Amino acid sequence: MYLTPFVPLPDGQLVTVTIAGVTDPSGNQAVATATQFTVGASPDVSGPAAIATNPVNGLVNVPTNVVIALRLSEAIDPSSVTPGTFQIYDNALGQLVPGAYTVSGDSRTISFVPSAPLAVNRSHSVYFAWYGITDLAGNALGSNGGLWNFSFTTGATADVTGPQVVALSPGDQFTAVPRNVQVMIDFDRTIDVLSADQITLSGGSQPVAQSMSLANGDARVILTPLVPLQPSTVYTATIGTVTDLSGLPLATPVTSQFTTGPSVDLIAPFVTAVTPANGAQNVALNATVQIAFNERVNRLSINPTTLWLLDATTGQRVAGDVVISLDGLNAAFIPSALLTPSRTYYVQMSGFVDLTGQQGSMFTSFRTTP
């Protein structure tokens, strides 16, 4: 049943809706009930928009027990969420996937749990835009500047345990951290972006205003404060009940603290020393490349995609391990096998960043002994 006022309700008005005396066809009365709401400041004339999805569009290797969800820009009418207005298709079969729908208490998140695990290695599509979901004023959920219908592809397995935090920058108990620091958290898998609001940064008891972005296939979360942090202040990053794509939560919340220094950092990182030196000759075949930086770098940004050794003759990257010191001031590349005699090698770094997200790069070369 819908009640539609003939005229807009007064702004700020407390409205009470009472249900009493309603009976079914047999004359049995429904339990009397009442609910209240407060009218907003103006009429709602625009439809809601999808501002986040789980999983994100185009994601592959999605667990077969994924929970499919939408987060919306405003409250929607829960009764408008049905199998006809929020559809999940198995694209190989061309059939709707059966399952259960729920709407969160604030009516801004719609979740769908399939009745059975999804088929493995299969493309699926989710349709919701202009399919009939409406807000409380009856405006339809369409694009409205938000996200659109999306697709994803399952992997071969289901998730059975929750995600884990595998790395965090700045490191726990770091001191003299630049006031324009970026906080970066790496998880062991893709997380549900709708649960990323469980990650917070605070100084004392005050939350820090920040922007949030995701990278590495939504397995990395980056927090960027909107203004420089206070000097000489302890800040705490808290990772709460973040969930993976299947809705499984982080088993134990993680906290990490750092203390800011007196100033911001506006100088990009650079290499101050490298061994073997640039242009070195007759380098030993068991050489390890060692690198020193002018400042602490983000340890999460030093990996085989940002630091590598290239054989100039073959054009192939050399197999090996990348290691970074705990303080972020030194890194090394350790080849897995002896280098080839009388061969030129290039040491390349690109895309590594300091604690504030400023990028650095490096290129050197050396030649091995005959």
Secondary structure, 3 states (H helix, E strand, C coil): CCCCCCCCCCCCCEEEEEECCCECCCCCECCCEEEEEECCCCCCCCCCCEEEEECCCCCCCECCCCCEEEEECCCECHHHCCCCCCEEEECCCCEECCEEEEECCCCCEEEEEECCCCCCCCEEEEECCCCCCEECCCCECCCCCCECCEEEEECCCCCCCCCCEEEEECCCCEEEECCCCCEEEEECCCECHHHHHHEEEEECCEECCEEEEEECCCCEEEEEECCCCCCCCEEEEEECCCEECCCCECCCCEEEEEEECCCCCCCCCCEEEEECCCCEEEECCCCCEEEEECCCECHHHCCCCCEEEEECCCCCECCEEEEECCCCCEEEEEECCCCCCCCEEEEEEEEEEECCCCEEEEEEEEEECC
